[in-house]
Amino acid sequence: MLFNSFPFLFFFLPLALFLTYWAGSRPTPTLAKATLATLSLAFYAWWRPVYLWLLLFSIAFNYLVGERIQRAVSNEQKRAVRLWLVFGLLVDIGMLGYFKYANFLVDNVDALTGANWTLNRIVLPLAISFYTFQKIAYLVDSARGEARRMTFLDFTLFASFFPQLIAGPIVHYKEVVPQLQGPLFGKLIWRNILIGLTIMAIGLFKKTVIADTVSGYSDSLYLAADRHGSMDFTAGWLAAILYTFQVYFDFSGYSDMAIGLARMFGVKLPLNFHSPLRAANIADYWRRWHMTLQRMIYAYVFQPLSLSLIRSTWRLGFTGWGAFAVSVGLPTFLTFVIVGVWHGAGWTFVAFGTMHAIYVSLFEIWRERRTKLQRRLRKLGKKLSEPGVGRRGAALALTLVAILLANVMFRARTIDAAVAVWAGMAGLNGGFDDLSSVGWDVGVTVLICAAIVAFFPNTQQIMSRFDPAFNWKQWRDVAPPLISFQWRPNTVGLIAAGVVLFFGVMFIQRGQAIFLYFNF
């Protein structure tokens, strides 16, 4: 069931709100949790009921393993903690690997060796990447003593809560479970309904009015790249820019809807998207794009790998750039390759991850050189000058171009198609001039999207008066907009929210386009 669909907006969501808050008004304290957990499982089963068993298995398995880990932690049985954690991670990663990567691996083995292995096409279960990563985070948090034992009902609701189940954010125990166990859960607070509905309306507008409009232009260009294998300069740059705006507003819209829907049930989710295209460097871009995935990969992949390699450099006596390459460069590179592969089983995703691995590695080298220069100047009693407007603008432009180039690979069906778009962007051929679907409206769309991204506040900044996200205080001063305004629940504000919601709903009639991150 899609958030941007009539059945969800006019049947499931009102029913879920009514039943949850009705159950919350009953004397049985767990009835609201049981109701919302059941509805969340039904929400998931709507897509393909046959895969509900997989989600239920993941919930039951990780609950049991998490309990074992927590019990071993409380008894200070370090060996048992490691054994149960490794067992849980192997099962979770194995399950994800089979459903997401088995066909890709078999196809490539066949191509390389001619083994002619056969494996029936495996349908990727909806949201398996997201709910598996959430369970992995729970097991690791349990091993670190950061997750406490809870009832199976609480864990089921935590693991299946429908606003964040399909495409994130990937939440931790400490962010959501205390709210589900709090005295206000299940109690109707109209302020939460109003704030959540407004945030959801903005997200729906981004998806149906902006992202789906841009996708019509973007899809035609990438289809042409597949068919013709070449593009002219204008088409190449339009393909890169339009798809970047499409995925930007699509994922931003979904993230807003997830936060808004959760707030309607009295739960604050963490931020997952915070104006990443305003970032002046590629590392900052990734801190603000798919924020919960990035922090998980950093905490559970980069940091352990980096710490292990730092110890290795000490033992081997590496110093200077050699030590930096092993302890920082290598884990950075591997981390972003993993990020790329996480998004999908295909060589385009491998290439996408590798490109960002190179970007971030080069940035880390530049930052290390700058740090060393600052130290030398400080010893001489001097100070490195702060970059001016021109240098900051050049850094932003370089970052944006790097993102555009990588997004071409992310969107293209094949590496050849991506190369065709890049060749057009470089002006290497002019053989493709079939731009019948591109006119003045495309230019206007690009300008509007660019203005929104560059100058206007994002949804959380618009709603900042109401503490819109779990970790909003950490991010409220990051990427301030040039044009600033905040929503207020007065007559003008309510009318504006109503208009945004109206257009968001009306544009669904063009067709219910799936959120791009549902594919991952």
C-alpha positions in Angstrom: 0.0 0.0 0.0 1.5 3.3 -1.0 1.3 6.4 1.1 0.4 8.4 -2.0 -2.8 6.3 -2.8 -6.5 6.8 -2.2 -6.9 3.5 -0.3 -4.2 4.6 2.2 -5.3 8.2 2.6 -9.0 7.6 2.8 -9.4 4.1 4.2 -6.3 2.7 6.0 -5.0 5.9 7.7 -8.4 7.1 9.1 -9.2 3.6 10.2 -5.8 3.2 11.9 -6.1 6.5 13.7 -9.6 5.7 14.9 -8.9 2.2 16.1 -5.6 3.1 17.8 -7.0 6.0 19.7 -10.2 4.1 20.5 -8.0 1.3 21.9 -6.0 3.8 23.8 -9.1 5.1 25.6 -9.9 1.6 26.9 -8.7 0.4 30.3 -6.5 -2.3 28.8 -3.0 -0.5 28.6 -1.6 -2.8 25.8 -4.6 -2.7 23.5 -3.5 0.4 21.6 -0.1 -1.2 20.9 -1.7 -4.5 19.9 -4.0 -2.7 17.6 -1.4 -0.6 15.9 1.0 -3.6 15.5 -1.8 -5.6 13.9 -2.6 -2.8 11.5 1.1 -2.3 10.7 1.4 -6.0 9.7 -1.8 -5.7 7.6 -0.3 -2.7 5.9 2.8 -4.7 5.0 0.7 -7.7 3.9 -1.3 -5.6 1.5 1.6 -5.5 -1.0 2.3 -9.3 -1.1 0.8 -11.4 1.7 3.0 -14.3 0.9 6.0 -12.4 2.3 4.4 -11.5 5.6 5.9 -14.7 7.0 9.4 -13.3 6.3 8.7 -10.2 8.3 7.2 -12.2 11.1 10.2 -14.6 11.2 12.6 -11.6 11.3 10.6 -10.1 14.2 10.5 -13.4 16.2 14.0 -14.4 15.5 15.6 -11.1 16.4 13.5 -10.7 19.5 14.7 -14.1 20.8 18.3 -13.4 19.9 18.2 -9.9 21.3 16.9 -11.3 24.6 19.7 -13.8 24.7 22.3 -11.1 24.1 20.7 -8.8 26.7 20.7 -11.6 29.2 24.4 -12.4 28.5 25.3 -8.7 28.8 23.6 -8.4 32.2 25.4 -11.6 33.4 28.7 -10.2 31.9 29.1 -13.2 29.7 31.2 -11.6 26.9 31.7 -14.8 25.0 28.0 -15.6 24.9 27.3 -12.0 23.8 29.7 -12.4 20.8 28.4 -15.8 19.8 24.7 -14.8 19.9 25.5 -11.5 18.1 27.5 -13.3 15.3 24.7 -15.8 15.0 22.0 -13.2 14.7 24.0 -11.1 12.2 24.8 -14.1 10.0 21.1 -15.1 9.8 19.9 -11.5 9.1 22.6 -10.8 6.5 22.2 -14.2 5.0 18.5 -13.6 4.6 19.0 -10.2 3.0 21.8 -11.6 0.8 19.7 -14.4 -0.6 16.7 -12.4 -1.5 18.5 -9.3 -2.7 21.7 -10.6 -4.3 21.4 -14.3 -5.1 20.1 -13.8 -8.7 22.8 -11.2 -9.3 25.6 -13.5 -8.1 24.4 -16.5 -10.1 24.0 -14.5 -13.3 27.5 -13.2 -13.0 29.0 -16.6 -12.2 27.3 -18.0 -15.2 28.6 -15.1 -17.4 32.2 -15.5 -16.2 32.4 -19.3 -16.0 29.7 -20.7 -18.3 28.5 -22.9 -15.4 24.9 -22.5 -16.5 23.6 -22.5 -13.0 19.9 -21.9 -12.8 17.9 -20.0 -10.1 14.3 -19.0 -10.4 13.8 -15.2 -10.3 13.5 -14.1 -6.7 11.0 -11.4 -6.0 12.6 -8.9 -3.7 10.4 -8.7 -0.5 9.3 -5.1 0.1 11.4 -3.2 2.7 13.7 -6.2 3.4 16.8 -3.9 3.4 15.2 -1.5 5.8 13.7 -3.8 8.4 16.8 -6.1 8.3 19.1 -3.1 9.0 16.8 -2.0 11.8 17.1 -5.5 13.4 20.9 -5.5 12.9 21.0 -2.2 14.7 18.9 -3.6 17.5 21.2 -6.6 18.0 24.3 -4.5 18.0 22.7 -2.0 20.5 21.7 -5.0 22.7 25.4 -6.2 22.7 26.5 -2.7 23.6 24.0 -2.5 26.5 22.0 0.3 24.8 18.8 -1.7 24.3 16.8 -3.1 27.2 14.6 -6.1 27.4 11.0 -5.5 26.4 7.8 -7.5 25.8 7.3 -9.2 22.5 4.4 -6.9 21.8 6.5 -3.8 22.2 9.2 -5.3 20.0 6.7 -6.2 17.3 5.3 -2.7 17.2 8.8 -1.2 17.2 9.8 -3.6 14.3 6.7 -3.2 12.2 5.5 0.4 12.9 4.2 1.2 9.4 5.3 4.9 9.0 8.9 3.8 8.9 8.7 0.2 7.9 8.9 0.4 4.1 11.7 2.9 3.5 13.0 4.2 6.8 14.1 6.0 8.7 16.2 3.2 10.2 15.5 3.7 13.9 17.2 2.7 17.1 15.7 1.3 20.3 16.4 4.5 22.3 14.6 6.7 19.7 11.3 4.9 19.5 10.7 2.3 22.2 10.6 4.8 25.1 7.9 6.7 23.3 5.9 3.5 22.7 6.2 2.6 26.3 5.4 6.1 27.6 2.2 7.1 29.3 1.0 9.3 26.5 1.1 6.6 23.8 -2.4 5.8 22.5 -3.8 9.0 24.0 -5.5 11.3 21.5 -3.7 14.7 21.4 -5.1 16.9 18.6 -1.9 18.9 18.4 -0.1 15.8 17.2 -2.8 15.1 14.6 -2.6 18.7 13.2 1.2 18.9 13.2 1.6 15.4 11.7 -1.1 16.0 9.0 0.6 19.3 8.0 4.1 17.6 7.7 2.5 14.7 5.8 0.7 17.1 3.4 4.0 18.8 2.5 5.6 15.4 1.9 2.7 14.3 -0.3 2.9 17.5 -2.3 6.6 17.0 -2.9 6.0 13.5 -4.1 2.9 13.8 -6.3 3.2 17.4 -7.6 6.9 17.8 -7.9 8.7 14.4 -8.0 6.1 12.7 -10.2 6.0 15.7 -12.6 9.8 15.7 -13.0 9.8 11.9 -13.5 7.8 12.2 -16.6 10.6 14.3 -18.2 13.4 12.3 -16.7 12.1 8.9 -17.6 11.7 9.8 -21.3 15.4 10.9 -21.5 16.7 7.8 -19.9 14.5 5.6 -22.1 16.0 7.5 -25.1 19.5 6.8 -23.8 18.6 3.1 -23.7 17.2 3.1 -27.2 19.7 5.4 -29.0 22.8 5.0 -27.0 23.8 8.6 -27.5 22.7 12.1 -26.3 23.5 15.7 -27.2 24.8 18.2 -24.7 21.4 19.6 -23.6 19.7 16.2 -23.2 22.6 14.9 -21.2 22.6 17.7 -18.7 18.8 17.6 -18.5 18.9 13.9 -17.8 21.3 14.3 -14.9 19.6 17.4 -13.4 16.0 16.2 -13.7 16.7 12.8 -12.2 18.6 14.4 -9.3 15.6 16.6 -8.6 13.2 13.6 -9.0 15.0 11.5 -6.4 15.6 14.5 -4.2 11.9 15.4 -3.9 10.7 11.8 -4.0 12.9 10.7 -1.0 12.4 14.0 0.8 8.6 13.6 0.3 8.6 10.1 1.6 10.8 11.1 4.6 8.4 13.9 5.4 5.4 11.6 5.2 7.0 9.1 7.5 7.7 11.7 10.1 4.2 13.2 9.7 2.4 9.9 9.9 4.3 8.8 13.0 3.6 12.2 14.7 -0.1 11.6 14.1 0.3 8.6 16.3 2.3 10.6 18.9 5.7 9.3 17.9 8.7 11.4 16.8 11.0 9.8 14.3 14.6 10.9 13.6 15.4 13.0 10.6 16.4 11.2 7.4 16.8 14.1 5.0 18.0 17.6 5.6 18.6 19.8 2.5 21.6 17.7 1.3 22.0 19.6 -2.0 23.1 22.7 0.0 26.1 20.8 1.3 29.5 22.4 0.4 31.3 19.0 0.4 30.5 15.4 -0.4 30.9 14.2 3.2 28.4 16.7 4.5 26.1 15.7 1.6 26.1 12.1 2.9 25.5 13.2 6.5 22.3 14.9 5.3 21.0 12.4 2.7 19.5 9.2 4.0 20.8 10.2 7.4 19.9 7.1 9.3 21.4 4.7 6.8 24.6 6.8 6.8 24.9 6.9 10.6 24.3 3.1 10.8 26.9 2.3 8.2 29.3 4.7 9.9 28.8 3.3 13.4 28.6 -0.4 12.5 30.9 -0.6 9.5 33.3 2.3 9.3 34.2 2.8 12.9 34.9 -0.9 13.8 36.9 -1.3 10.6 38.8 1.9 11.1 39.6 1.1 14.7 40.9 -2.3 13.7 43.0 -0.9 11.0 44.4 1.8 13.3 45.6 -0.9 15.6 47.2 -2.7 12.6 49.0 0.5 11.5 50.5 0.8 15.0 51.6 -2.8 15.1 53.1 -2.5 11.6 54.8 0.8 12.3 53.0 2.8 9.5 53.2 6.6 9.8 52.2 9.6 7.8 50.2 9.0 4.6 50.6 5.3 4.7 48.9 5.2 8.1 46.2 7.5 6.8 45.6 5.4 3.7 45.1 2.2 5.8 43.2 3.7 8.8 41.0 6.3 7.0 41.2 5.8 3.2 40.5 2.1 3.0 37.6 2.0 5.5 36.1 5.1 3.8 36.3 3.5 0.4 34.9 0.1 1.5 32.1 1.9 3.4 30.8 3.7 0.4 31.0 0.7 -1.9 28.8 -1.1 0.7 26.4 1.9 0.6 26.2 1.5 -3.2 25.6 -2.2 -3.1 23.0 -1.8 -0.4 20.9 0.1 -2.8 20.6 -2.7 -5.3 22.1 -5.8 -6.9 23.6 -4.5 -10.2 26.8 -3.2 -11.6 25.4 0.3 -11.9 25.0 0.3 -8.1 28.5 -1.0 -7.6 29.8 1.7 -9.8 27.6 4.3 -8.0 29.1 3.2 -4.7 32.6 3.2 -6.1 32.2 6.7 -7.4 31.1 8.1 -4.1 33.9 6.1 -2.4 36.4 7.9 -4.6 34.7 11.3 -3.9 34.7 10.9 -0.2 38.3 9.4 -0.1 39.6 12.4 -2.1 37.8 14.8 0.2 39.3 13.1 3.3 42.8 13.4 1.6 42.1 17.1 1.0 40.9 17.6 4.6 43.9 15.8 6.0 46.3 18.0 3.9 44.5 21.1 5.1 44.7 20.0 8.7 48.4 19.4 8.4 48.9 22.9 6.8 46.9 24.5 9.6 49.2 22.8 12.2 52.4 24.1 10.4 51.0 27.6 10.1 50.0 27.6 13.8 53.6 26.7 14.8 54.7 29.8 12.8 52.1 32.0 14.5 50.0 32.2 11.4 46.5 31.2 10.5 45.0 29.7 7.4 42.5 32.1 5.8 38.9 31.1 5.7 37.5 30.5 2.2 35.7 33.4 0.7 32.4 33.4 -1.2 34.1 32.4 -4.5 35.8 29.4 -3.0 32.7 28.3 -1.2 30.7 28.7 -4.4 33.3 26.7 -6.3 33.2 23.9 -3.6 29.4 23.8 -3.8 29.5 23.6 -7.6 32.1 20.9 -7.6 30.0 18.9 -5.1 26.9 19.3 -7.2 28.6 18.2 -10.4 30.0 15.1 -8.6 26.5 14.2 -7.3 24.9 14.7 -10.8 27.5 12.4 -12.4 26.9 9.7 -9.8 23.2 10.0 -10.0 23.3 9.2 -13.7 24.9 5.9 -12.9 22.3 5.4 -10.1 19.4 5.9 -12.5 20.7 4.3 -15.7 19.6 0.7 -16.4 23.0 -0.2 -17.7 26.5 1.2 -17.5 26.4 1.8 -21.3 23.4 4.0 -20.8 25.1 6.0 -18.1 28.2 6.4 -20.3 25.9 7.7 -23.1 24.5 10.4 -20.8 28.0 11.3 -19.6 29.1 11.6 -23.2 26.3 14.0 -23.9 27.1 16.0 -20.8 30.7 16.3 -22.1 29.5 17.4 -25.5 31.2 14.4 -27.2 28.3 13.7 -29.6 25.3 15.4 -31.1 23.5 12.5 -32.6 20.6 12.5 -30.3 18.2 15.4 -30.8 14.8 13.8 -30.2 13.6 16.2 -27.5 9.9 16.2 -28.6 8.9 15.7 -24.9 11.0 18.6 -23.7 9.9 22.2 -24.0 9.6 25.4 -22.1 7.8 23.6 -19.3 10.9 21.6 -18.6 13.0 24.7 -18.2 10.4 26.2 -15.8 10.3 23.0 -13.8 14.0 22.9 -13.4 14.1 26.6 -12.3 11.3 26.0 -9.7 13.0 22.9 -8.3 16.4 24.7 -8.1 14.8 27.7 -6.3 13.1 25.5 -3.8 16.3 23.5 -3.1 18.6 26.5 -2.9 16.5 29.3 -1.2 13.5 27.9 0.6 13.3 26.2 4.0 12.8 22.5 4.2 9.8 20.9 5.9 11.5 20.7 9.3 12.5 24.3 9.1 9.0 25.3 8.2 7.7 23.3 11.2 10.5 24.1 13.6 8.2 25.7 16.1 6.8 22.3 16.9 10.0 20.2 17.4 9.2 18.1 14.3 11.7 15.3 14.6 13.3 13.3 17.4 16.8 14.8 16.9 15.7 18.2 15.5 17.7 20.1 18.1 20.9 18.7 16.6 20.1 20.0 13.1 18.0 23.1 13.5 21.0 25.4 12.9 22.3 23.4 9.9 21.7 24.7 6.3 19.7 27.8 7.2 17.6 29.0 4.2 17.9 32.3 2.5 14.2 32.7 2.5 12.8 31.8 6.0 9.3 31.3 7.2 7.5 29.1 9.7 4.1 27.6 9.7 1.6 28.7 12.3 -1.8 27.1 13.1 -3.7 30.3 12.4 -6.2 31.0 9.7 -3.6 31.6 7.0 -1.5 28.6 8.1 -4.5 26.3 8.1 -5.7 27.4 4.7 -2.1 27.0 3.3 -1.9 23.5 4.8 -5.3 22.7 3.3 -4.3 23.9 -0.2 -1.0 21.9 -0.1 -2.9 18.7 1.0 -5.6 19.3 -1.7 -3.1 19.5 -4.5 -1.1 16.6 -3.1 -4.2 14.5 -3.2 -5.5 15.7 -6.6 -2.3 14.9 -8.4 -2.6 11.3 -7.3 -5.1 11.0 -10.1 -2.3 11.1 -12.7 -1.2 7.7 -11.4 0.2 6.2 -8.2 4.0 6.2 -8.7 5.9 4.1 -6.3 8.4 5.9 -4.1 11.9 5.3 -5.5 13.3 4.0 -2.3 10.6 1.3 -2.1 12.8 -0.5 -4.7 15.7 -0.9 -2.2 
